[in-house]
Amino acid sequence: MRIVDFPFKQSWVFPHPAKKRDGEFALISGGNLAPERLLTAYAWGIFPWYSEGYPVSWYSLIPRCIIIPSEAIIEKNLRAILRKNSYRVTFDAAFEQVIENCAVIQRTGQRGTWITDDLKNSFIQLHEMHWAHSVEVWDNDELVGGLYGMAIGKVFYGESMFHLRSNTSKIAFSHLIAFLQAQNYSMIDCQMESPLVNRFGSILADADYFYAELKQNLLEESDNFSWQSIKIQHPLF
């Protein structure tokens, strides 16, 4: 995995992610959001989750919500929407717009955002380094939905998604799943359950399964290139 090209420093070392198994308490707090540190963290299932003005808190939740791309569910009504092809879908065409929309659009029951300016800037750098990727849904030239995350080895670490029209986040996620299936990805790390990912067939993985998958993934080569040229033609739809 090309992550080893980065010079590791002692300050990037985290406690073993299995140390905390109770789901709600941070593994560790402190440090910064340097892109290399984020790569190290995500490769072992650790992610930052905090609010502006507070120290960075790092989590590794167990049980872990994941989707196996080859076993993902596309519901019949969503397949019909996808076949209509009413929207244009792109990859890596507007990463900064996607992450900005994910940060500012209000969600039911959510106060504020964990996508702070520092986190946003680090993910933009990771996108420029071809580790972080986005999927965009367009109505003509208007961005109406999308998602972003990080791809390391054959695991996609989902971060956030948004929609400005009905079903557009589902459309983005369906196209991502189709690409990951075609590239033989082993897992989508959804971190926590949500109604949306549950509809795509998410499962709760225990510590033994989740960390074994991550350990195996360290041996996989990453798709560390721009995904802009991706065109989805898949029987999934």
Wavefront OBJ file of the C-alpha trace (Angstrom):
o trace
v 0.000 0.000 0.000
v 1.507 3.340 -1.011
v 0.820 4.857 2.366
v 4.258 3.540 3.405
v 5.828 6.169 1.132
v 5.108 8.710 3.886
v 7.857 9.078 6.533
v 6.214 8.009 9.769
v 6.981 10.047 12.880
v 6.512 9.118 16.526
v 3.895 11.874 16.848
v 1.709 10.034 14.301
v 1.517 6.824 16.358
v -1.899 6.055 17.839
v -2.882 3.620 20.584
v -4.042 0.276 19.225
v -7.566 0.952 17.864
v -8.993 -2.087 19.660
v -8.105 -0.514 23.007
v -11.518 1.159 23.195
v -14.519 -1.057 22.422
v -17.306 0.759 24.191
v -18.301 2.868 21.210
v -18.710 6.304 22.722
v -15.362 7.284 24.261
v -12.463 8.706 22.278
v -9.408 6.536 21.713
v -7.157 9.567 22.277
v -7.325 13.365 22.087
v -4.849 15.895 20.746
v -2.536 16.342 17.796
v -3.292 17.987 14.483
v -4.914 17.018 11.209
v -1.842 16.774 8.986
v -2.714 14.763 5.855
v -0.114 12.109 6.690
v -1.573 11.674 10.175
v -5.067 11.286 8.700
v -3.775 8.607 6.320
v -2.205 6.724 9.215
v -5.380 7.022 11.287
v -7.851 5.990 8.589
v -5.721 3.017 7.515
v -6.354 1.610 11.014
v -9.998 2.627 11.289
v -9.369 5.718 13.428
v -11.095 8.973 12.543
v -11.299 12.515 14.001
v -14.582 13.734 15.413
v -14.731 17.010 17.279
v -16.103 20.552 17.154
v -14.393 23.822 16.266
v -12.498 25.265 19.235
v -11.953 21.889 20.954
v -8.962 19.506 20.848
v -9.082 16.887 18.103
v -10.619 13.650 19.395
v -9.838 10.378 17.627
v -12.327 7.507 17.560
v -12.451 3.881 16.486
v -15.993 2.723 17.085
v -16.880 -0.937 17.585
v -19.178 -2.459 16.450
v -18.440 -0.772 13.128
v -20.991 -0.025 10.426
v -19.677 -1.289 7.084
v -20.912 -2.245 3.633
v -19.417 -5.070 1.588
v -19.596 -3.631 -1.969
v -20.223 -7.017 -3.605
v -23.192 -7.562 -1.270
v -24.668 -4.053 -1.402
v -28.412 -3.707 -1.930
v -29.878 -1.353 -4.537
v -33.618 -1.211 -3.933
v -36.006 -1.605 -6.842
v -37.297 1.980 -6.730
v -33.734 3.332 -6.669
v -32.790 1.166 -9.651
v -35.695 2.723 -11.546
v -34.439 6.218 -10.672
v -30.916 5.315 -11.791
v -32.182 3.937 -15.112
v -33.973 7.226 -15.839
v -30.533 8.849 -15.871
v -32.009 12.285 -15.076
v -28.783 13.588 -13.564
v -25.156 13.713 -14.659
v -22.722 11.961 -12.287
v -19.007 12.696 -12.079
v -16.057 11.669 -9.920
v -13.448 14.087 -8.520
v -14.846 16.986 -10.551
v -15.797 19.328 -7.683
v -14.266 18.018 -4.477
v -14.104 21.389 -2.713
v -17.742 22.143 -3.529
v -18.820 18.758 -2.210
v -16.991 19.036 1.103
v -18.238 22.611 1.556
v -21.845 21.528 1.008
v -21.383 18.624 3.439
v -20.078 21.095 6.033
v -22.763 23.777 5.753
v -26.022 21.981 4.912
v -28.103 21.419 8.038
v -29.237 17.886 8.886
v -32.226 16.935 10.998
v -31.221 16.576 14.628
v -27.677 17.849 14.044
v -26.267 20.989 15.611
v -23.092 22.315 14.021
v -20.639 20.224 12.011
v -17.594 18.056 12.638
v -16.201 19.221 9.265
v -14.097 22.048 10.680
v -11.962 24.353 8.559
v -8.824 22.396 9.521
v -10.412 19.070 8.579
v -11.730 20.518 5.332
v -8.314 21.912 4.384
v -6.570 18.622 5.164
v -9.027 16.646 3.041
v -8.564 19.090 0.175
v -4.823 18.391 0.395
v -5.523 14.659 0.457
v -7.672 15.089 -2.642
v -4.810 16.874 -4.392
v -2.628 13.903 -3.400
v -5.306 11.553 -4.907
v -6.194 9.839 -1.623
v -9.533 11.602 -1.045
v -12.257 11.398 -3.687
v -15.708 12.775 -4.386
v -18.792 11.811 -6.353
v -20.952 14.635 -7.734
v -24.532 14.687 -9.010
v -25.452 17.515 -11.383
v -28.663 18.954 -12.757
v -27.198 20.548 -15.874
v -24.432 22.687 -14.317
v -25.900 22.840 -10.805
v -24.406 20.604 -8.130
v -27.370 18.955 -6.377
v -25.812 16.073 -4.447
v -22.606 14.286 -3.651
v -20.312 12.547 -1.217
v -16.643 12.343 -0.334
v -14.265 10.017 1.464
v -10.845 8.421 1.343
v -9.650 5.347 -0.549
v -6.728 3.397 0.895
v -5.934 -0.021 -0.521
v -9.274 -1.649 -1.267
v -11.234 0.059 1.502
v -13.263 3.238 0.979
v -13.627 5.311 4.126
v -16.869 7.255 3.730
v -16.957 10.692 5.319
v -20.116 12.606 4.442
v -22.761 13.195 1.793
v -25.387 15.809 0.979
v -28.428 16.276 -1.244
v -30.270 19.323 -2.548
v -32.803 17.246 -4.531
v -34.596 14.066 -3.572
v -32.468 10.928 -3.897
v -29.326 12.667 -5.175
v -27.130 11.434 -2.303
v -28.435 7.905 -2.987
v -27.578 8.321 -6.670
v -24.024 9.375 -5.753
v -23.652 6.441 -3.373
v -24.969 3.966 -5.957
v -22.371 5.104 -8.479
v -19.644 4.849 -5.867
v -20.714 1.286 -5.031
v -20.702 0.352 -8.716
v -17.135 1.628 -9.085
v -15.968 -0.114 -5.915
v -17.529 -3.379 -7.064
v -15.754 -3.110 -10.419
v -12.428 -2.451 -8.641
v -12.914 -5.330 -6.179
v -13.008 -3.200 -3.035
v -13.526 -5.282 0.073
v -15.266 -2.790 2.348
v -16.871 0.623 2.757
v -16.289 1.976 6.251
v -19.472 3.891 7.125
v -18.341 4.404 10.748
v -21.855 4.703 12.208
v -25.297 3.488 11.213
v -27.753 5.765 9.431
v -31.081 5.128 7.694
v -29.427 5.713 4.320
v -26.543 3.244 4.654
v -28.873 0.690 6.255
v -30.955 0.734 3.073
v -27.833 -0.215 1.099
v -27.291 -3.330 3.206
v -24.906 -2.148 5.900
v -23.886 -4.541 8.664
v -22.300 -4.113 12.083
v -18.830 -5.669 12.140
v -17.220 -6.822 15.377
v -13.629 -5.968 16.305
v -12.134 -9.274 15.100
v -13.636 -8.943 11.621
v -13.082 -5.213 11.176
v -9.433 -5.065 12.269
v -8.555 -8.258 10.388
v -9.921 -6.650 7.199
v -7.879 -3.487 7.829
v -4.717 -5.495 8.498
v -5.180 -7.427 5.247
v -5.883 -4.164 3.440
v -2.385 -2.872 4.277
v -1.082 -5.288 1.630
v -3.339 -3.918 -1.121
v -2.245 -1.371 -3.712
v -4.210 1.872 -3.639
v -6.069 3.488 -6.547
v -3.992 6.601 -5.883
v -4.932 8.596 -8.988
v -7.615 11.043 -10.064
v -10.979 9.344 -10.583
v -12.253 11.994 -13.012
v -12.220 9.657 -16.004
v -14.498 7.061 -14.364
v -17.596 6.164 -16.369
v -20.028 3.784 -14.703
v -21.520 1.106 -16.924
v -22.650 -1.597 -14.571
v -25.448 -4.203 -14.385
v -26.105 -2.841 -10.886
v -28.348 -0.297 -12.613
l 1 2 3 4 5 6 7 8 9 10 11 12 13 14 15 16 17 18 19 20 21 22 23 24 25 26 27 28 29 30 31 32 33 34 35 36 37 38 39 40 41 42 43 44 45 46 47 48 49 50 51 52 53 54 55 56 57 58 59 60 61 62 63 64 65 66 67 68 69 70 71 72 73 74 75 76 77 78 79 80 81 82 83 84 85 86 87 88 89 90 91 92 93 94 95 96 97 98 99 100 101 102 103 104 105 106 107 108 109 110 111 112 113 114 115 116 117 118 119 120 121 122 123 124 125 126 127 128 129 130 131 132 133 134 135 136 137 138 139 140 141 142 143 144 145 146 147 148 149 150 151 152 153 154 155 156 157 158 159 160 161 162 163 164 165 166 167 168 169 170 171 172 173 174 175 176 177 178 179 180 181 182 183 184 185 186 187 188 189 190 191 192 193 194 195 196 197 198 199 200 201 202 203 204 205 206 207 208 209 210 211 212 213 214 215 216 217 218 219 220 221 222 223 224 225 226 227 228 229 230 231 232 233 234 235 236 237
